[in-house]
Amino acid sequence: MRILVAITGASGVIYGKRFLEVCKELDIKTELIVSDTARKILSYEIGESKENLEKLATKCYDYNDLTSPPASGSYKIDAMVIIPCSMGKLAKIANGIADDLIARAADVCLKQRRPLVLVIRETPLNLVHLENMLKICKAGGIILPANPAFYHKPKDITSLVDFVIGKVLDVLNISHDLYKRWTGIP
């Protein structure tokens, strides 16, 4: 399996980093695009550089290079995950504004009917956010809010992050054991 991973400038870049780590552990090939704003957020939130993050990926692309392979429908990937996905990027994708590689690659996934997962992290949501999410759902994308659960009794931040990563893997039908699944209340 080969997944195109995009990290945008929303808070929550820890999700993107952990997703890349888990994919590497599961021997899933990842191709990475990091937005310009995400570079700043990476440094601020988790003290990481784009270059360190790129070491986790199989291949990397420049955010502004619309001539790279993921900009074309003839380039085959199995899925795209935008993690985290800012509301600005969500709006661009929902409205067909493909003026950077992340938005263009997402547009390609929708037109080619390939899985596209947007891990949003914004709260609260306004009407524009909700309408844009609806547009993406109607076009075939999956909106997956970064909302961890607590029934698995998380012990630390990594447990909370892993729950969200596990949900992304679930919608892509990838087996994992990142969290204990719900079995009901004893």
N, C-alpha and C positions, 0 to 999 in steps of 0.2 A: 504494500500500500504506500502511496505517496500523497502527502497532504501539504498544501500550500498554507502557510501560517502567516498571518499579518498581525502586527502589533501597532495599534494606533495610540494617540496621545491621551487617552482616557486614563484616569487613575485606575490602578489595578494591574499594572504591568507584571506583577508577580504571577498572575494567572498565565500570561504568555510564556514567561520563563519556565514555569513548572510544566506547562503543556509540552514544551520542547524537550524538557528533561524526561518526562514520562514516555514520550514518543521514542526517544533514543533508547530508553530501557526496554521498550517493547519492539525494538528493531523496525520502527516505522520511519521511512524516509520523509524528511521535512524540508521544504523550501521556504525561505523566510524573506519577508518584506517588513521593514521597520520604518514608520513614518518619521518625519523630521521632529515633530513634537514628542513622539514616543522616546526618542533619544534623550531628550531632556528629562522626561518623567522617569526613565530607567535610572538615570543617575540620581535624581532626587529621592525617589521612593525606595529603591533597593540597592543603590550604590553600584550599579552595573553599567558597563559601557556596551554600546551596540556591538563592538568587536568581540567582547566576551560572549555575548548572546549568540552571535553568528557561529561560534565554535560548536554550538549544540545542533546546528542545522546541517543538512547535507549539501545545500546550495543556497546562495543568497542573491537578492536582486536589489538594485537601487530603486528607491521609492519613486523617483521622477522619470525612470526609463521606460517609456511606453513602447519601446521596441523590444523589450525582453520577452522571452517565450510565454510567460503567463498572460500576456496581453492578447494572445491569439487563441481562438477556439480550437485550432488544430493541435495545440499543445495539450497533452493528456496529463491530467492529475485526477486523483480519485475524489478529492474533496478540498474545500477551502474553509479555514477557521480564522475568524478575525477575533482576536482575544488579547486585550479587551477591545471593544468597538465603541468609539466615541459617538455621540449623537450627531456630530458633524459628518462623520464618515457614513453613518447610517442614512442621513439625509441625502448625501450624494448618491449612494447606491440606490435608495428608494426612488430617486428622481432621475436616474440615468445619467448623472454627471460623472463621466469616466475620465477625469482630467489628471489622475495620478495612477500609479500601478495598482494600488490596493483597490480603488474604486473600479478600475477597468477589469482587473482579474475577477472581482466579484460579479461584475456585469456579465463577463464571459461564463462564469459558473451558472448564473441564472439562465442565460440564453441556451447553454448547452445541457441544461437540466442536470447539472452536477450538484452534489450536496454543498450547501453554503450555510455555515453556522456563524451567527453573530453573537458573541458573548458581550452583552451590554452590561454596563456597570453604573449607569446614571440613576439618581434618585433625588427627589421625586420626578415623575414624568409629567410632561405637559401634553396637551392635545396634539401638537405637531409631532412630538416623539411617537405617540401612540398611532397616529395616522401613518407615519413613515414605517413603523413596524408592521402595520397591517398591509401596506403595499408590498413589503418584502415577503411576508407570509403568503400573500396571494400570488406572488411571482415564483414561489417555491422555496424560499429561504427559510431557515429555522432561527427564531429568536430565542436565545438561551440566556436569561438573566443570571448574573453571577450572584445567585442567592443560595448560600450554603444552608443545609438542613442541620438539625441538632439531634435527631433521633439516633444517630450513630455515635453519640457521646464524644464529640471531638475533644482532644486533649490539648491541641495547640493550633496555631495559625495554619501550619502545613496541613493538618487534618481538615480544616475548613476549605482551604484551597483545593485539596485533593478531591473533595466532594464535588466541586464544580467541574474540575477536570474529568472526573469519572462520568459526570452527566454528559459532557461533550463526547467522550468516547462511546457512551451508550447510544447517543443518536447516530453515531457513525458505525454502530454495530461492531465495536472493537472490544474484545474481552479484557477485563482488568479486575484487580482486587483492591482498588484505592479506598473504598469505604464499605462498611457493612450494610448490606441491603435491608430494607424494611421487612420484618417478619411478623409484625403485629405486636400489640401490647400483651405481655404475659399476664 
